[in-house]
Amino acid sequence: IKNEALMARLTEQMLQDGALSRLNAREVATLAWALATLWVKNEKVMTKLADRALQKDCISRFNAQHISHIAWAFASLGIKNEALMHRLADQIVHAGMLSRFNAQDIANAAWAFASLAIHHRALIAGLSELPFGNALLIGFSPQDIARTAWGFATLGIQNEEWATALISKRGLIDGKPRLFVAIKN
């Protein structure tokens, strides 16, 4: 149940008392995620969250989940903050964060950057070179596969190993598409 009056009052309070400037990395990510999950699109609050996220003491403490949640939140709300998205991408690539991404983090990041049409060359290169072993593939839900595939296609990422692994893991039964098998049987 969404109480729009309550959400308006809470977001206004966040702006008035400077609380957003005191949030730590986890709190920034959690608040961005919560607002997007509740479809509370307050651009002033999201701008302040982006400003806080961009501060060195905050962005340097983000983990993989924080980054994917923030990217997902901004994309879900349709708020394109290029400075934030590029710094998040830089953090993913240059801090070695991509190797710590799980299936959901990859799916969220690919979908978010594609949704906002953010083409960060180093991130795209990093995603296109990700090795996909069985341990990572096990974590992909059908939704993760769809978001990742759409994000990769939209960003122009080509990773044949990836596509083959995902199809063999989730899309085929005895070499035939699942839909075909379900209809035939």
Buried (B, 14 or more C-beta within 10 A) or exposed (E): EEEEEEBEEBBEEBBEEEEBEEBEBBBBBBBBBEBBEEEBBBEEBBBBBBBBBBEEEBBEEBBBBBBBBBBBBBBBBEBEBEEBBBBBBBBBBEBEBBEEBBBBBBBBBBBBBBBBEBEBEBBBEBBBEBEBEEEBBEEBEEEBBBBBBBBBEBBEBEBEEBBEBBEEBBBEEEEEEEEEEEEEE
